[in-house]
Structures are given as structure tokens and as C-alpha cells.
Amino acid sequence: MERRRRLATGALLVEVARADGIIGTEERQVMQTALETTLGLSREDAFALLEEAEKHSRQATSLFELTQELDRALLAEEKAAIVELLWRVAFADARKDPHEEQRVRQIAGLLHVPHADFIEAKIRGRAHGEGGRGPA
């Protein structure tokens, strides 16, 4: 995935994390790990990308700005994989905040992820997000 798409993906993760007004330690860790494993980045590169993504997220004027290139460039399964990562962030603190859920829904809509794929991504993201800590 080219640099702009990586940055956009990171910024979307940040958008979900900050939807409730607080980026918690658990959310930050999930974002870091997602960037490392999904994008194949080193710990240092993922950390740097996450810092840049936070700035990019704050400067963006809309979610459309963050999603338009991803929507055009990615395959349906790649978009669903991003939505799963968003759900992982939303469930990172073992609870589902309504603001975070709404943000994931908005992003999935802008990425044109079909509802069935959205639900499957939510189920996978929740299972991963619970991480054995109990119900979300």
C-alpha cells in the first residue's frame, strides 16, 4: 500500500479512536499493532505513521477527504479489512462507545462496504478487541 493510503488508513483509525473525545492507551496500542501487522511496518515506522496520522486526522476537513482515495483504489475485501481494524479500535477498551460506532458506520458508508461485510468485520473486530477481557 503506498504511503498516502497508509496515512489515510492510519488517520481513519485515529478518527474512530478520538470519536469519544479520548484516545486511550488501549486504543493507541491497537492502532500501533494494526499498522505493524496489517501494513507490515516496523514498530518505529508504525509509531511514526501513527503520529503523522493523528496530525492528518486533525487537519482533515471531512471523512470524505480521508476515504476518497481508499474507496477508489482498494478492492472490496481490502475495504472490509480496514473496517475490521476500525472495529478493533472501537472495541479496544472493552466497550462500544456510540460515537465510535457511528464513526465506523460513516467510514464504512464512504468506503461503500456492503452491510453484510460491515457486520462480518464488526464480529471479527469485536472478537479480536475483546482479547479475552470479557464482554464489550
Contacts in CASP RR format, 6 or more apart in sequence:
PFRMAT RR
TARGET T0000
AUTHOR 0000-0000-0000
METHOD contacts of the structure
MODEL  1
MERRRRLATGALLVEVARADGIIGTEERQVMQTALETTLGLSREDAFALL
EEAEKHSRQATSLFELTQELDRALLAEEKAAIVELLWRVAFADARKDPHE
EQRVRQIAGLLHVPHADFIEAKIRGRAHGEGGRGPA
1 9 0 8 1.000
1 39 0 8 1.000
4 69 0 8 1.000
5 69 0 8 1.000
5 70 0 8 1.000
5 73 0 8 1.000
5 74 0 8 1.000
6 35 0 8 1.000
6 39 0 8 1.000
6 41 0 8 1.000
6 49 0 8 1.000
7 49 0 8 1.000
7 52 0 8 1.000
7 53 0 8 1.000
7 56 0 8 1.000
8 56 0 8 1.000
8 66 0 8 1.000
8 67 0 8 1.000
8 69 0 8 1.000
8 70 0 8 1.000
9 35 0 8 1.000
9 38 0 8 1.000
9 39 0 8 1.000
9 53 0 8 1.000
9 70 0 8 1.000
9 82 0 8 1.000
9 85 0 8 1.000
10 31 0 8 1.000
10 35 0 8 1.000
10 49 0 8 1.000
10 50 0 8 1.000
10 53 0 8 1.000
10 56 0 8 1.000
10 57 0 8 1.000
11 53 0 8 1.000
11 54 0 8 1.000
11 56 0 8 1.000
11 57 0 8 1.000
11 60 0 8 1.000
11 66 0 8 1.000
12 63 0 8 1.000
12 66 0 8 1.000
12 67 0 8 1.000
12 70 0 8 1.000
12 82 0 8 1.000
12 86 0 8 1.000
12 107 0 8 1.000
13 31 0 8 1.000
13 34 0 8 1.000
13 35 0 8 1.000
13 50 0 8 1.000
13 53 0 8 1.000
13 85 0 8 1.000
13 86 0 8 1.000
13 89 0 8 1.000
14 23 0 8 1.000
14 31 0 8 1.000
14 50 0 8 1.000
14 53 0 8 1.000
14 54 0 8 1.000
14 56 0 8 1.000
14 57 0 8 1.000
15 57 0 8 1.000
15 63 0 8 1.000
15 66 0 8 1.000
15 103 0 8 1.000
15 107 0 8 1.000
16 86 0 8 1.000
16 89 0 8 1.000
16 90 0 8 1.000
16 100 0 8 1.000
16 103 0 8 1.000
16 104 0 8 1.000
16 107 0 8 1.000
17 23 0 8 1.000
17 24 0 8 1.000
17 27 0 8 1.000
17 28 0 8 1.000
17 31 0 8 1.000
17 89 0 8 1.000
17 92 0 8 1.000
17 100 0 8 1.000
18 57 0 8 1.000
19 97 0 8 1.000
19 99 0 8 1.000
19 100 0 8 1.000
19 102 0 8 1.000
19 103 0 8 1.000
20 97 0 8 1.000
20 99 0 8 1.000
20 100 0 8 1.000
21 99 0 8 1.000
24 92 0 8 1.000
24 93 0 8 1.000
26 92 0 8 1.000
26 93 0 8 1.000
26 94 0 8 1.000
27 89 0 8 1.000
27 92 0 8 1.000
27 93 0 8 1.000
28 50 0 8 1.000
29 92 0 8 1.000
30 88 0 8 1.000
30 89 0 8 1.000
30 92 0 8 1.000
30 129 0 8 1.000
31 50 0 8 1.000
31 89 0 8 1.000
32 43 0 8 1.000
32 46 0 8 1.000
32 47 0 8 1.000
32 50 0 8 1.000
34 85 0 8 1.000
34 88 0 8 1.000
34 89 0 8 1.000
35 41 0 8 1.000
35 46 0 8 1.000
35 49 0 8 1.000
35 50 0 8 1.000
36 42 0 8 1.000
36 43 0 8 1.000
36 46 0 8 1.000
38 81 0 8 1.000
38 85 0 8 1.000
39 46 0 8 1.000
39 49 0 8 1.000
41 49 0 8 1.000
56 66 0 8 1.000
57 66 0 8 1.000
60 66 0 8 1.000
63 103 0 8 1.000
63 106 0 8 1.000
63 107 0 8 1.000
63 110 0 8 1.000
64 110 0 8 1.000
66 107 0 8 1.000
67 107 0 8 1.000
67 110 0 8 1.000
67 111 0 8 1.000
68 110 0 8 1.000
70 79 0 8 1.000
70 82 0 8 1.000
70 111 0 8 1.000
71 79 0 8 1.000
71 110 0 8 1.000
71 111 0 8 1.000
71 112 0 8 1.000
74 82 0 8 1.000
74 111 0 8 1.000
76 113 0 8 1.000
76 114 0 8 1.000
76 117 0 8 1.000
79 111 0 8 1.000
79 112 0 8 1.000
79 113 0 8 1.000
79 117 0 8 1.000
80 113 0 8 1.000
80 117 0 8 1.000
80 118 0 8 1.000
80 120 0 8 1.000
80 121 0 8 1.000
81 121 0 8 1.000
82 107 0 8 1.000
82 111 0 8 1.000
83 104 0 8 1.000
83 107 0 8 1.000
83 108 0 8 1.000
83 111 0 8 1.000
83 113 0 8 1.000
83 117 0 8 1.000
83 118 0 8 1.000
83 121 0 8 1.000
83 122 0 8 1.000
84 121 0 8 1.000
84 122 0 8 1.000
84 124 0 8 1.000
84 125 0 8 1.000
84 128 0 8 1.000
86 103 0 8 1.000
86 104 0 8 1.000
86 107 0 8 1.000
86 108 0 8 1.000
86 121 0 8 1.000
87 104 0 8 1.000
87 121 0 8 1.000
87 122 0 8 1.000
87 124 0 8 1.000
87 125 0 8 1.000
87 126 0 8 1.000
87 129 0 8 1.000
88 125 0 8 1.000
88 128 0 8 1.000
88 129 0 8 1.000
89 100 0 8 1.000
90 96 0 8 1.000
90 97 0 8 1.000
90 100 0 8 1.000
90 101 0 8 1.000
90 103 0 8 1.000
90 104 0 8 1.000
91 125 0 8 1.000
91 126 0 8 1.000
91 128 0 8 1.000
91 129 0 8 1.000
91 130 0 8 1.000
91 136 0 8 1.000
92 129 0 8 1.000
94 129 0 8 1.000
94 130 0 8 1.000
94 133 0 8 1.000
94 134 0 8 1.000
94 135 0 8 1.000
94 136 0 8 1.000
95 136 0 8 1.000
96 126 0 8 1.000
96 136 0 8 1.000
104 122 0 8 1.000
105 118 0 8 1.000
108 118 0 8 1.000
108 121 0 8 1.000
113 121 0 8 1.000
126 136 0 8 1.000
129 136 0 8 1.000
130 136 0 8 1.000
END
